[in-house]
Amino acid sequence: LAAFRSSRFVIKGSLAGAAVYVAYDQGLLGSGAQGAEALRKAQAALPPAIHEWTSYVGWEVRTAHANALPSTPKFDFSPSDSWNKGVQTVMSALSAAPSRACEYTAEGWKYLTDLLK
């Protein structure tokens, strides 16, 4: 039973490590420009991959054109802008944390002294 649990842990760890490696290899963990390029590659590769998979499985894609797949949706989304906004928000909150902690401590102390009077 213990061997089964440890093998499950090893398998899950291996899958997680493989996922991180693939994300890094594809440029998803790099800069925003690398992430945008990876998204463009995925959008270009997805329709042919779906067509190949459906033909392998034996499914027919029935559309107006026999071999045409619907186009991938166009995203008006910049990963670099979203990432940078998130990083700026987190860093702003972290830089304000010490002064906010002092303010909250002073307010709490004042409240306690007023309460005990």
Backbone atoms as SQL, in Angstrom:
CREATE TABLE atoms (id INTEGER PRIMARY KEY, chain TEXT, resi INTEGER, resn TEXT, atom TEXT, x REAL, y REAL, z REAL);
INSERT INTO atoms VALUES
  (1, 'A', 1, 'LEU', 'N', 0.824, -1.188, 0.000),
  (2, 'A', 1, 'LEU', 'CA', 0.000, 0.000, 0.000),
  (3, 'A', 1, 'LEU', 'C', 0.876, 1.263, 0.000),
  (4, 'A', 2, 'ALA', 'N', 1.960, 1.237, 0.781),
  (5, 'A', 2, 'ALA', 'CA', 2.858, 2.392, 0.830),
  (6, 'A', 2, 'ALA', 'C', 3.581, 2.567, -0.501),
  (7, 'A', 3, 'ALA', 'N', 3.898, 1.465, -1.154),
  (8, 'A', 3, 'ALA', 'CA', 4.567, 1.554, -2.460),
  (9, 'A', 3, 'ALA', 'C', 3.635, 2.165, -3.485),
  (10, 'A', 4, 'PHE', 'N', 2.350, 1.851, -3.407),
  (11, 'A', 4, 'PHE', 'CA', 1.377, 2.418, -4.329),
  (12, 'A', 4, 'PHE', 'C', 1.262, 3.933, -4.139),
  (13, 'A', 5, 'ARG', 'N', 1.237, 4.374, -2.880),
  (14, 'A', 5, 'ARG', 'CA', 1.148, 5.803, -2.592),
  (15, 'A', 5, 'ARG', 'C', 2.384, 6.544, -3.073),
  (16, 'A', 6, 'SER', 'N', 3.552, 5.951, -2.838),
  (17, 'A', 6, 'SER', 'CA', 4.774, 6.629, -3.264),
  (18, 'A', 6, 'SER', 'C', 4.884, 6.644, -4.788),
  (19, 'A', 7, 'SER', 'N', 4.422, 5.583, -5.450),
  (20, 'A', 7, 'SER', 'CA', 4.480, 5.586, -6.921),
  (21, 'A', 7, 'SER', 'C', 3.506, 6.615, -7.480),
  (22, 'A', 8, 'ARG', 'N', 2.351, 6.806, -6.837),
  (23, 'A', 8, 'ARG', 'CA', 1.418, 7.858, -7.274),
  (24, 'A', 8, 'ARG', 'C', 2.064, 9.225, -7.144),
  (25, 'A', 9, 'PHE', 'N', 2.771, 9.440, -6.049),
  (26, 'A', 9, 'PHE', 'CA', 3.463, 10.711, -5.832),
  (27, 'A', 9, 'PHE', 'C', 4.519, 10.943, -6.903),
  (28, 'A', 10, 'VAL', 'N', 5.280, 9.920, -7.225),
  (29, 'A', 10, 'VAL', 'CA', 6.329, 10.034, -8.241),
  (30, 'A', 10, 'VAL', 'C', 5.716, 10.314, -9.608),
  (31, 'A', 11, 'ILE', 'N', 4.635, 9.632, -9.935),
  (32, 'A', 11, 'ILE', 'CA', 3.980, 9.851, -11.229),
  (33, 'A', 11, 'ILE', 'C', 3.432, 11.270, -11.322),
  (34, 'A', 12, 'LYS', 'N', 2.763, 11.730, -10.284),
  (35, 'A', 12, 'LYS', 'CA', 2.215, 13.090, -10.289),
  (36, 'A', 12, 'LYS', 'C', 3.333, 14.124, -10.361),
  (37, 'A', 13, 'GLY', 'N', 4.407, 13.907, -9.629),
  (38, 'A', 13, 'GLY', 'CA', 5.544, 14.823, -9.688),
  (39, 'A', 13, 'GLY', 'C', 6.175, 14.849, -11.068),
  (40, 'A', 14, 'SER', 'N', 6.264, 13.693, -11.702),
  (41, 'A', 14, 'SER', 'CA', 6.832, 13.623, -13.048),
  (42, 'A', 14, 'SER', 'C', 5.960, 14.368, -14.045),
  (43, 'A', 15, 'LEU', 'N', 4.635, 14.207, -13.939),
  (44, 'A', 15, 'LEU', 'CA', 3.726, 14.923, -14.841),
  (45, 'A', 15, 'LEU', 'C', 3.810, 16.436, -14.629),
  (46, 'A', 16, 'ALA', 'N', 3.895, 16.848, -13.373),
  (47, 'A', 16, 'ALA', 'CA', 4.016, 18.283, -13.091),
  (48, 'A', 16, 'ALA', 'C', 5.336, 18.823, -13.634),
  (49, 'A', 17, 'GLY', 'N', 6.406, 18.081, -13.447),
  (50, 'A', 17, 'GLY', 'CA', 7.699, 18.507, -13.980),
  (51, 'A', 17, 'GLY', 'C', 7.688, 18.573, -15.500),
  (52, 'A', 18, 'ALA', 'N', 7.039, 17.604, -16.132),
  (53, 'A', 18, 'ALA', 'CA', 6.952, 17.616, -17.598),
  (54, 'A', 18, 'ALA', 'C', 6.142, 18.807, -18.078),
  (55, 'A', 19, 'ALA', 'N', 5.069, 19.141, -17.371),
  (56, 'A', 19, 'ALA', 'CA', 4.254, 20.292, -17.758),
  (57, 'A', 19, 'ALA', 'C', 5.048, 21.588, -17.646),
  (58, 'A', 20, 'VAL', 'N', 5.814, 21.728, -16.575),
  (59, 'A', 20, 'VAL', 'CA', 6.638, 22.927, -16.413),
  (60, 'A', 20, 'VAL', 'C', 7.712, 22.981, -17.498),
  (61, 'A', 21, 'TYR', 'N', 8.313, 21.836, -17.820),
  (62, 'A', 21, 'TYR', 'CA', 9.335, 21.805, -18.864),
  (63, 'A', 21, 'TYR', 'C', 8.749, 22.206, -20.214),
  (64, 'A', 22, 'VAL', 'N', 7.580, 21.677, -20.551),
  (65, 'A', 22, 'VAL', 'CA', 6.959, 22.017, -21.841),
  (66, 'A', 22, 'VAL', 'C', 6.605, 23.501, -21.879),
  (67, 'A', 23, 'ALA', 'N', 6.070, 24.030, -20.775),
  (68, 'A', 23, 'ALA', 'CA', 5.739, 25.454, -20.728),
  (69, 'A', 23, 'ALA', 'C', 6.992, 26.301, -20.902),
  (70, 'A', 24, 'TYR', 'N', 8.071, 25.918, -20.267),
  (71, 'A', 24, 'TYR', 'CA', 9.330, 26.660, -20.405),
  (72, 'A', 24, 'TYR', 'C', 9.889, 26.524, -21.818),
  (73, 'A', 25, 'ASP', 'N', 9.837, 25.318, -22.364),
  (74, 'A', 25, 'ASP', 'CA', 10.366, 25.063, -23.700),
  (75, 'A', 25, 'ASP', 'C', 9.604, 25.850, -24.763),
  (76, 'A', 26, 'GLN', 'N', 8.301, 26.033, -24.572),
  (77, 'A', 26, 'GLN', 'CA', 7.485, 26.756, -25.543),
  (78, 'A', 26, 'GLN', 'C', 7.556, 28.271, -25.340),
  (79, 'A', 27, 'GLY', 'N', 8.228, 28.730, -24.311),
  (80, 'A', 27, 'GLY', 'CA', 8.388, 30.161, -24.081),
  (81, 'A', 27, 'GLY', 'C', 7.283, 30.776, -23.253),
  (82, 'A', 28, 'LEU', 'N', 6.454, 29.966, -22.614),
  (83, 'A', 28, 'LEU', 'CA', 5.351, 30.508, -21.833),
  (84, 'A', 28, 'LEU', 'C', 5.812, 31.123, -20.516),
  (85, 'A', 29, 'LEU', 'N', 6.980, 30.741, -20.039),
  (86, 'A', 29, 'LEU', 'CA', 7.479, 31.281, -18.780),
  (87, 'A', 29, 'LEU', 'C', 8.459, 32.420, -18.998),
  (88, 'A', 30, 'GLY', 'N', 8.623, 32.821, -20.234),
  (89, 'A', 30, 'GLY', 'CA', 9.550, 33.898, -20.555),
  (90, 'A', 30, 'GLY', 'C', 8.855, 35.243, -20.520),
  (91, 'A', 31, 'SER', 'N', 9.318, 36.131, -21.370),
  (92, 'A', 31, 'SER', 'CA', 8.751, 37.475, -21.417),
  (93, 'A', 31, 'SER', 'C', 7.372, 37.445, -22.065),
  (94, 'A', 32, 'GLY', 'N', 6.686, 38.570, -22.027),
  (95, 'A', 32, 'GLY', 'CA', 5.364, 38.667, -22.633),
  (96, 'A', 32, 'GLY', 'C', 5.411, 38.459, -24.130),
  (97, 'A', 33, 'ALA', 'N', 6.485, 38.911, -24.768),
  (98, 'A', 33, 'ALA', 'CA', 6.617, 38.725, -26.215),
  (99, 'A', 33, 'ALA', 'C', 6.741, 37.245, -26.553),
  (100, 'A', 34, 'GLN', 'N', 7.469, 36.501, -25.723),
  (101, 'A', 34, 'GLN', 'CA', 7.593, 35.057, -25.951),
  (102, 'A', 34, 'GLN', 'C', 6.256, 34.362, -25.738),
  (103, 'A', 35, 'GLY', 'N', 5.484, 34.798, -24.752),
  (104, 'A', 35, 'GLY', 'CA', 4.159, 34.232, -24.515),
  (105, 'A', 35, 'GLY', 'C', 3.212, 34.520, -25.668),
  (106, 'A', 36, 'ALA', 'N', 3.274, 35.743, -26.208),
  (107, 'A', 36, 'ALA', 'CA', 2.433, 36.098, -27.351),
  (108, 'A', 36, 'ALA', 'C', 2.808, 35.271, -28.572),
  (109, 'A', 37, 'GLU', 'N', 4.106, 35.052, -28.758),
  (110, 'A', 37, 'GLU', 'CA', 4.561, 34.225, -29.884),
  (111, 'A', 37, 'GLU', 'C', 4.084, 32.781, -29.719),
  (112, 'A', 38, 'ALA', 'N', 4.123, 32.258, -28.505),
  (113, 'A', 38, 'ALA', 'CA', 3.633, 30.900, -28.253),
  (114, 'A', 38, 'ALA', 'C', 2.134, 30.805, -28.529),
  (115, 'A', 39, 'LEU', 'N', 1.375, 31.843, -28.178),
  (116, 'A', 39, 'LEU', 'CA', -0.055, 31.863, -28.464),
  (117, 'A', 39, 'LEU', 'C', -0.307, 31.867, -29.965),
  (118, 'A', 40, 'ARG', 'N', 0.467, 32.654, -30.711),
  (119, 'A', 40, 'ARG', 'CA', 0.326, 32.674, -32.178),
  (120, 'A', 40, 'ARG', 'C', 0.637, 31.302, -32.764),
  (121, 'A', 41, 'LYS', 'N', 1.674, 30.644, -32.250),
  (122, 'A', 41, 'LYS', 'CA', 2.017, 29.298, -32.739),
  (123, 'A', 41, 'LYS', 'C', 0.889, 28.318, -32.458),
  (124, 'A', 42, 'ALA', 'N', 0.301, 28.410, -31.269),
  (125, 'A', 42, 'ALA', 'CA', -0.795, 27.502, -30.913),
  (126, 'A', 42, 'ALA', 'C', -2.015, 27.739, -31.795),
  (127, 'A', 43, 'GLN', 'N', -2.326, 29.010, -32.074),
  (128, 'A', 43, 'GLN', 'CA', -3.465, 29.320, -32.932),
  (129, 'A', 43, 'GLN', 'C', -3.238, 28.816, -34.351),
  (130, 'A', 44, 'ALA', 'N', -1.997, 28.834, -34.812),
  (131, 'A', 44, 'ALA', 'CA', -1.699, 28.356, -36.157),
  (132, 'A', 44, 'ALA', 'C', -1.695, 26.829, -36.220),
  (133, 'A', 45, 'ALA', 'N', -1.300, 26.169, -35.142),
  (134, 'A', 45, 'ALA', 'CA', -1.160, 24.713, -35.159),
  (135, 'A', 45, 'ALA', 'C', -2.436, 23.972, -34.787),
  (136, 'A', 46, 'LEU', 'N', -3.376, 24.627, -34.129),
  (137, 'A', 46, 'LEU', 'CA', -4.553, 23.933, -33.640),
  (138, 'A', 46, 'LEU', 'C', -5.463, 23.382, -34.738),
  (139, 'A', 47, 'PRO', 'N', -5.878, 24.151, -35.744),
  (140, 'A', 47, 'PRO', 'CA', -6.776, 23.579, -36.767),
  (141, 'A', 47, 'PRO', 'C', -6.191, 22.379, -37.512),
  (142, 'A', 48, 'PRO', 'N', -4.920, 22.407, -37.962),
  (143, 'A', 48, 'PRO', 'CA', -4.387, 21.204, -38.613),
  (144, 'A', 48, 'PRO', 'C', -4.323, 20.000, -37.665),
  (145, 'A', 49, 'ALA', 'N', -4.026, 20.234, -36.402),
  (146, 'A', 49, 'ALA', 'CA', -3.951, 19.135, -35.444),
  (147, 'A', 49, 'ALA', 'C', -5.329, 18.515, -35.220),
  (148, 'A', 50, 'ILE', 'N', -6.355, 19.342, -35.134),
  (149, 'A', 50, 'ILE', 'CA', -7.712, 18.820, -34.965),
  (150, 'A', 50, 'ILE', 'C', -8.127, 18.021, -36.191),
  (151, 'A', 51, 'HIS', 'N', -7.816, 18.536, -37.370),
  (152, 'A', 51, 'HIS', 'CA', -8.161, 17.823, -38.599),
  (153, 'A', 51, 'HIS', 'C', -7.445, 16.473, -38.667),
  (154, 'A', 52, 'GLU', 'N', -6.175, 16.468, -38.312),
  (155, 'A', 52, 'GLU', 'CA', -5.421, 15.213, -38.323),
  (156, 'A', 52, 'GLU', 'C', -5.993, 14.221, -37.316),
  (157, 'A', 53, 'TRP', 'N', -6.346, 14.698, -36.133),
  (158, 'A', 53, 'TRP', 'CA', -6.892, 13.823, -35.099),
  (159, 'A', 53, 'TRP', 'C', -8.245, 13.257, -35.524),
  (160, 'A', 54, 'THR', 'N', -9.117, 14.105, -36.082),
  (161, 'A', 54, 'THR', 'CA', -10.433, 13.614, -36.496),
  (162, 'A', 54, 'THR', 'C', -10.317, 12.625, -37.642),
  (163, 'A', 55, 'SER', 'N', -9.377, 12.825, -38.537),
  (164, 'A', 55, 'SER', 'CA', -9.213, 11.862, -39.625),
  (165, 'A', 55, 'SER', 'C', -8.611, 10.557, -39.096),
  (166, 'A', 56, 'TYR', 'N', -7.757, 10.628, -38.088),
  (167, 'A', 56, 'TYR', 'CA', -7.175, 9.421, -37.494),
  (168, 'A', 56, 'TYR', 'C', -8.246, 8.602, -36.785),
  (169, 'A', 57, 'VAL', 'N', -9.129, 9.280, -36.046),
  (170, 'A', 57, 'VAL', 'CA', -10.174, 8.604, -35.304),
  (171, 'A', 57, 'VAL', 'C', -11.260, 8.091, -36.246),
  (172, 'A', 58, 'GLY', 'N', -11.411, 8.734, -37.393),
  (173, 'A', 58, 'GLY', 'CA', -12.417, 8.308, -38.346),
  (174, 'A', 58, 'GLY', 'C', -13.655, 9.165, -38.336),
  (175, 'A', 59, 'TRP', 'N', -13.612, 10.270, -37.634),
  (176, 'A', 59, 'TRP', 'CA', -14.749, 11.169, -37.617),
  (177, 'A', 59, 'TRP', 'C', -14.708, 12.030, -38.857),
  (178, 'A', 60, 'GLU', 'N', -15.858, 12.391, -39.313),
  (179, 'A', 60, 'GLU', 'CA', -15.932, 13.308, -40.441),
  (180, 'A', 60, 'GLU', 'C', -16.292, 14.682, -39.916),
  (181, 'A', 61, 'VAL', 'N', -15.622, 15.669, -40.425),
  (182, 'A', 61, 'VAL', 'CA', -15.940, 17.045, -40.063),
  (183, 'A', 61, 'VAL', 'C', -16.935, 17.529, -41.104),
  (184, 'A', 62, 'ARG', 'N', -18.175, 17.731, -40.675),
  (185, 'A', 62, 'ARG', 'CA', -19.223, 18.117, -41.612),
  (186, 'A', 62, 'ARG', 'C', -19.496, 19.597, -41.471),
  (187, 'A', 63, 'THR', 'N', -19.017, 20.345, -42.419),
  (188, 'A', 63, 'THR', 'CA', -19.272, 21.776, -42.497),
  (189, 'A', 63, 'THR', 'C', -19.714, 22.083, -43.916),
  (190, 'A', 64, 'ALA', 'N', -19.826, 23.342, -44.223),
  (191, 'A', 64, 'ALA', 'CA', -20.220, 23.726, -45.572),
  (192, 'A', 64, 'ALA', 'C', -19.194, 23.210, -46.584),
  (193, 'A', 65, 'HIS', 'N', -17.934, 23.264, -46.206),
  (194, 'A', 65, 'HIS', 'CA', -16.866, 22.713, -47.037),
  (195, 'A', 65, 'HIS', 'C', -16.409, 21.429, -46.366),
  (196, 'A', 66, 'ALA', 'N', -16.230, 20.395, -47.129),
  (197, 'A', 66, 'ALA', 'CA', -15.966, 19.075, -46.558),
  (198, 'A', 66, 'ALA', 'C', -14.727, 19.043, -45.680),
  (199, 'A', 67, 'ASN', 'N', -13.643, 19.708, -46.059),
  (200, 'A', 67, 'ASN', 'CA', -12.402, 19.616, -45.300),
  (201, 'A', 67, 'ASN', 'C', -12.075, 20.888, -44.528),
  (202, 'A', 68, 'ALA', 'N', -13.012, 21.812, -44.435),
  (203, 'A', 68, 'ALA', 'CA', -12.729, 23.083, -43.758),
  (204, 'A', 68, 'ALA', 'C', -13.134, 23.005, -42.287),
  (205, 'A', 69, 'LEU', 'N', -12.328, 23.553, -41.456),
  (206, 'A', 69, 'LEU', 'CA', -12.631, 23.659, -40.032),
  (207, 'A', 69, 'LEU', 'C', -12.963, 25.109, -39.726),
  (208, 'A', 70, 'PRO', 'N', -13.749, 25.345, -38.710),
  (209, 'A', 70, 'PRO', 'CA', -14.010, 26.736, -38.341),
  (210, 'A', 70, 'PRO', 'C', -12.710, 27.415, -37.912),
  (211, 'A', 71, 'SER', 'N', -12.645, 28.695, -38.184),
  (212, 'A', 71, 'SER', 'CA', -11.422, 29.407, -37.834),
  (213, 'A', 71, 'SER', 'C', -11.324, 29.569, -36.323),
  (214, 'A', 72, 'THR', 'N', -10.107, 29.700, -35.859),
  (215, 'A', 72, 'THR', 'CA', -9.910, 29.915, -34.430),
  (216, 'A', 72, 'THR', 'C', -10.333, 31.327, -34.085),
  (217, 'A', 73, 'PRO', 'N', -10.858, 31.520, -32.889),
  (218, 'A', 73, 'PRO', 'CA', -11.284, 32.872, -32.512),
  (219, 'A', 73, 'PRO', 'C', -10.080, 33.804, -32.408),
  (220, 'A', 74, 'LYS', 'N', -10.302, 35.037, -32.767),
  (221, 'A', 74, 'LYS', 'CA', -9.246, 36.048, -32.695),
  (222, 'A', 74, 'LYS', 'C', -9.294, 36.693, -31.317),
  (223, 'A', 75, 'PHE', 'N', -8.168, 36.692, -30.659),
  (224, 'A', 75, 'PHE', 'CA', -8.067, 37.276, -29.324),
  (225, 'A', 75, 'PHE', 'C', -7.448, 38.657, -29.429),
  (226, 'A', 76, 'ASP', 'N', -8.114, 39.628, -28.839),
  (227, 'A', 76, 'ASP', 'CA', -7.521, 40.951, -28.724),
  (228, 'A', 76, 'ASP', 'C', -7.007, 41.060, -27.288),
  (229, 'A', 77, 'PHE', 'N', -5.957, 40.309, -27.031),
  (230, 'A', 77, 'PHE', 'CA', -5.449, 40.157, -25.670),
  (231, 'A', 77, 'PHE', 'C', -3.940, 40.177, -25.721),
  (232, 'A', 78, 'SER', 'N', -3.356, 41.028, -24.931),
  (233, 'A', 78, 'SER', 'CA', -1.905, 41.101, -24.876),
  (234, 'A', 78, 'SER', 'C', -1.431, 40.495, -23.560),
  (235, 'A', 79, 'PRO', 'N', -0.808, 39.308, -23.612),
  (236, 'A', 79, 'PRO', 'CA', -0.323, 38.699, -22.365),
  (237, 'A', 79, 'PRO', 'C', 0.693, 39.582, -21.655),
  (238, 'A', 80, 'SER', 'N', 1.518, 40.281, -22.425),
  (239, 'A', 80, 'SER', 'CA', 2.541, 41.105, -21.775),
  (240, 'A', 80, 'SER', 'C', 1.923, 42.266, -21.005),
  (241, 'A', 81, 'ASP', 'N', 0.867, 42.893, -21.557),
  (242, 'A', 81, 'ASP', 'CA', 0.224, 43.993, -20.842),
  (243, 'A', 81, 'ASP', 'C', -0.442, 43.505, -19.563),
  (244, 'A', 82, 'SER', 'N', -1.126, 42.368, -19.656),
  (245, 'A', 82, 'SER', 'CA', -1.798, 41.829, -18.471),
  (246, 'A', 82, 'SER', 'C', -0.778, 41.413, -17.415),
  (247, 'A', 83, 'TRP', 'N', 0.278, 40.760, -17.846),
  (248, 'A', 83, 'TRP', 'CA', 1.311, 40.318, -16.911),
  (249, 'A', 83, 'TRP', 'C', 1.946, 41.520, -16.239),
  (250, 'A', 84, 'ASN', 'N', 2.306, 42.528, -17.032),
  (251, 'A', 84, 'ASN', 'CA', 2.962, 43.702, -16.464),
  (252, 'A', 84, 'ASN', 'C', 2.037, 44.430, -15.495),
  (253, 'A', 85, 'LYS', 'N', 0.744, 44.521, -15.804),
  (254, 'A', 85, 'LYS', 'CA', -0.206, 45.178, -14.903),
  (255, 'A', 85, 'LYS', 'C', -0.291, 44.408, -13.587),
  (256, 'A', 86, 'GLY', 'N', -0.317, 43.086, -13.660),
  (257, 'A', 86, 'GLY', 'CA', -0.364, 42.278, -12.451),
  (258, 'A', 86, 'GLY', 'C', 0.884, 42.439, -11.601),
  (259, 'A', 87, 'VAL', 'N', 2.041, 42.435, -12.252),
  (260, 'A', 87, 'VAL', 'CA', 3.306, 42.601, -11.532),
  (261, 'A', 87, 'VAL', 'C', 3.358, 43.978, -10.886),
  (262, 'A', 88, 'GLN', 'N', 2.917, 45.009, -11.616),
  (263, 'A', 88, 'GLN', 'CA', 2.928, 46.363, -11.062),
  (264, 'A', 88, 'GLN', 'C', 1.997, 46.468, -9.852),
  (265, 'A', 89, 'THR', 'N', 0.832, 45.830, -9.927),
  (266, 'A', 89, 'THR', 'CA', -0.114, 45.869, -8.807),
  (267, 'A', 89, 'THR', 'C', 0.463, 45.185, -7.575),
  (268, 'A', 90, 'VAL', 'N', 1.055, 44.018, -7.770),
  (269, 'A', 90, 'VAL', 'CA', 1.632, 43.277, -6.644),
  (270, 'A', 90, 'VAL', 'C', 2.798, 44.059, -6.040),
  (271, 'A', 91, 'MET', 'N', 3.681, 44.589, -6.875),
  (272, 'A', 91, 'MET', 'CA', 4.828, 45.331, -6.359),
  (273, 'A', 91, 'MET', 'C', 4.382, 46.613, -5.658),
  (274, 'A', 92, 'SER', 'N', 3.343, 47.248, -6.160),
  (275, 'A', 92, 'SER', 'CA', 2.825, 48.448, -5.504),
  (276, 'A', 92, 'SER', 'C', 2.287, 48.103, -4.123),
  (277, 'A', 93, 'ALA', 'N', 1.543, 46.995, -4.037),
  (278, 'A', 93, 'ALA', 'CA', 1.009, 46.585, -2.739),
  (279, 'A', 93, 'ALA', 'C', 2.125, 46.216, -1.776),
  (280, 'A', 94, 'LEU', 'N', 3.152, 45.524, -2.265),
  (281, 'A', 94, 'LEU', 'CA', 4.268, 45.143, -1.396),
  (282, 'A', 94, 'LEU', 'C', 5.074, 46.350, -0.939),
  (283, 'A', 95, 'SER', 'N', 5.233, 47.341, -1.815),
  (284, 'A', 95, 'SER', 'CA', 6.007, 48.513, -1.411),
  (285, 'A', 95, 'SER', 'C', 5.239, 49.375, -0.419),
  (286, 'A', 96, 'ALA', 'N', 3.907, 49.342, -0.479),
  (287, 'A', 96, 'ALA', 'CA', 3.105, 50.129, 0.457),
  (288, 'A', 96, 'ALA', 'C', 2.844, 49.382, 1.764),
  (289, 'A', 97, 'ALA', 'N', 3.154, 48.113, 1.826),
  (290, 'A', 97, 'ALA', 'CA', 2.825, 47.295, 2.995),
  (291, 'A', 97, 'ALA', 'C', 3.457, 47.803, 4.303),
  (292, 'A', 98, 'PRO', 'N', 4.742, 48.157, 4.338),
  (293, 'A', 98, 'PRO', 'CA', 5.305, 48.610, 5.622),
  (294, 'A', 98, 'PRO', 'C', 4.632, 49.865, 6.161),
  (295, 'A', 99, 'SER', 'N', 4.397, 50.860, 5.313),
  (296, 'A', 99, 'SER', 'CA', 3.761, 52.089, 5.795),
  (297, 'A', 99, 'SER', 'C', 2.316, 51.826, 6.205),
  (298, 'A', 100, 'ARG', 'N', 1.617, 50.960, 5.446),
  (299, 'A', 100, 'ARG', 'CA', 0.237, 50.610, 5.817),
  (300, 'A', 100, 'ARG', 'C', 0.211, 49.879, 7.152),
  (301, 'A', 101, 'ALA', 'N', 1.175, 49.007, 7.377),
  (302, 'A', 101, 'ALA', 'CA', 1.230, 48.281, 8.645),
  (303, 'A', 101, 'ALA', 'C', 1.428, 49.255, 9.797),
  (304, 'A', 102, 'CYS', 'N', 2.284, 50.255, 9.611),
  (305, 'A', 102, 'CYS', 'CA', 2.495, 51.262, 10.666),
  (306, 'A', 102, 'CYS', 'C', 1.223, 52.060, 10.904),
  (307, 'A', 103, 'GLU', 'N', 0.524, 52.436, 9.810),
  (308, 'A', 103, 'GLU', 'CA', -0.722, 53.185, 9.958),
  (309, 'A', 103, 'GLU', 'C', -1.764, 52.361, 10.710),
  (310, 'A', 104, 'TYR', 'N', -1.933, 51.115, 10.320),
  (311, 'A', 104, 'TYR', 'CA', -2.927, 50.261, 10.971),
  (312, 'A', 104, 'TYR', 'C', -2.562, 50.001, 12.429),
  (313, 'A', 105, 'THR', 'N', -1.279, 49.850, 12.716),
  (314, 'A', 105, 'THR', 'CA', -0.849, 49.651, 14.098),
  (315, 'A', 105, 'THR', 'C', -1.160, 50.887, 14.936),
  (316, 'A', 106, 'ALA', 'N', -0.877, 52.075, 14.385),
  (317, 'A', 106, 'ALA', 'CA', -1.161, 53.319, 15.107),
  (318, 'A', 106, 'ALA', 'C', -2.665, 53.469, 15.338),
  (319, 'A', 107, 'GLU', 'N', -3.473, 53.162, 14.322),
  (320, 'A', 107, 'GLU', 'CA', -4.924, 53.257, 14.480),
  (321, 'A', 107, 'GLU', 'C', -5.414, 52.258, 15.537),
  (322, 'A', 108, 'GLY', 'N', -4.888, 51.046, 15.506),
  (323, 'A', 108, 'GLY', 'CA', -5.282, 50.040, 16.493),
  (324, 'A', 108, 'GLY', 'C', -4.887, 50.439, 17.899),
  (325, 'A', 109, 'TRP', 'N', -3.692, 50.978, 18.043),
  (326, 'A', 109, 'TRP', 'CA', -3.222, 51.414, 19.357),
  (327, 'A', 109, 'TRP', 'C', -4.080, 52.560, 19.881),
  (328, 'A', 110, 'LYS', 'N', -4.418, 53.493, 18.993),
  (329, 'A', 110, 'LYS', 'CA', -5.263, 54.624, 19.381),
  (330, 'A', 110, 'LYS', 'C', -6.639, 54.121, 19.797),
  (331, 'A', 111, 'TYR', 'N', -7.193, 53.167, 19.058),
  (332, 'A', 111, 'TYR', 'CA', -8.497, 52.605, 19.395),
  (333, 'A', 111, 'TYR', 'C', -8.463, 51.937, 20.766),
  (334, 'A', 112, 'LEU', 'N', -7.403, 51.178, 21.032),
  (335, 'A', 112, 'LEU', 'CA', -7.294, 50.506, 22.331),
  (336, 'A', 112, 'LEU', 'C', -7.153, 51.503, 23.462),
  (337, 'A', 113, 'THR', 'N', -6.340, 52.537, 23.278),
  (338, 'A', 113, 'THR', 'CA', -6.167, 53.537, 24.353),
  (339, 'A', 113, 'THR', 'C', -7.476, 54.293, 24.584),
  (340, 'A', 114, 'ASP', 'N', -8.209, 54.606, 23.511),
  (341, 'A', 114, 'ASP', 'CA', -9.506, 55.285, 23.685),
  (342, 'A', 114, 'ASP', 'C', -10.507, 54.371, 24.372),
  (343, 'A', 115, 'LEU', 'N', -10.432, 53.076, 24.064),
  (344, 'A', 115, 'LEU', 'CA', -11.347, 52.092, 24.642),
  (345, 'A', 115, 'LEU', 'C', -11.083, 51.921, 26.150),
  (346, 'A', 116, 'LEU', 'N', -9.826, 51.985, 26.546),
  (347, 'A', 116, 'LEU', 'CA', -9.474, 51.777, 27.951),
  (348, 'A', 116, 'LEU', 'C', -9.615, 53.008, 28.810),
  (349, 'A', 117, 'LYS', 'N', -9.872, 54.157, 28.233),
  (350, 'A', 117, 'LYS', 'CA', -10.016, 55.396, 29.014),
  (351, 'A', 117, 'LYS', 'C', -11.288, 55.414, 29.799);
